[in-house]
Amino acid sequence: MLPRVKTVLSVEPYKVMCLWNTGEVREVDFQPYLTESKPQSPTAHLADKQLFSEVKTDRITLSDEVYNGRPAIRGHTNSVGK
């Protein structure tokens, strides 16, 4: 079974505490990804703290509905925060 984000438990600037479908609770720190992202990347807009605070889950990964409902940070959630 691939680990998937089940629920967002809390959001702080650039950190998300998630409950995963494995039952594990992990904090994912996106600061390094936002620092390294290029201005045109799908994640660059998440540097806006207000926008980042609105991050949600589609029960597979994290997404921000403001950004056209696209999973803005897909690919990062399965490999970080371990």
C-alpha positions in Angstrom: 0.0 0.0 0.0 1.4 3.4 -0.9 1.3 5.9 1.9 -1.3 8.5 1.3 -2.4 11.6 3.2 -5.7 10.8 4.9 -6.2 14.0 6.9 -4.5 17.3 7.5 -4.3 17.7 11.3 -2.6 21.1 11.5 -0.9 23.7 9.4 1.9 26.1 10.4 3.9 28.2 8.1 5.4 25.7 5.6 4.7 22.7 7.9 1.8 20.3 7.7 1.0 17.7 10.3 -0.8 14.8 8.5 -2.5 11.5 9.4 -1.5 9.0 6.7 -3.5 6.0 5.6 -0.9 3.8 7.4 -2.0 5.3 10.7 1.2 7.2 11.0 1.2 10.9 12.0 4.0 12.9 10.4 5.0 16.5 10.1 6.0 17.4 6.6 8.3 20.5 6.3 8.0 22.2 2.9 10.4 25.0 3.6 13.3 23.4 1.7 11.1 22.8 -1.3 9.7 26.3 -1.3 13.2 27.8 -0.9 14.6 25.7 -3.8 11.6 26.2 -6.1 11.8 28.4 -9.2 9.3 31.3 -9.5 7.5 29.4 -12.4 7.2 26.1 -10.5 3.8 24.8 -9.3 4.9 25.1 -5.7 6.3 28.7 -5.8 3.0 30.3 -5.0 2.8 28.4 -1.7 5.5 30.7 -0.3 2.5 33.0 0.5 1.8 32.0 4.1 -1.9 32.8 3.9 -2.3 30.6 0.8 -0.2 27.8 2.4 -2.4 27.9 5.5 -5.3 26.8 3.2 -3.7 23.6 2.1 -6.0 20.6 2.1 -5.9 16.9 1.1 -7.7 15.1 -1.7 -7.1 11.9 0.4 -4.2 11.0 -1.9 -1.9 14.0 -1.6 -2.0 17.6 -0.5 -3.4 20.3 -2.7 -4.5 23.9 -2.6 -7.8 24.5 -4.2 -7.0 28.1 -5.0 -4.4 26.9 -7.5 -7.0 25.5 -9.9 -7.6 22.5 -7.6 -4.3 21.0 -8.8 -2.2 19.0 -6.4 0.4 21.7 -6.0 2.8 19.6 -4.0 2.2 16.1 -5.4 5.3 13.9 -5.3 6.8 15.6 -2.2 4.4 14.1 0.4 5.3 10.5 0.0 9.0 11.0 0.4 9.4 13.8 3.0 8.9 14.0 6.7 9.9 10.4 7.5 
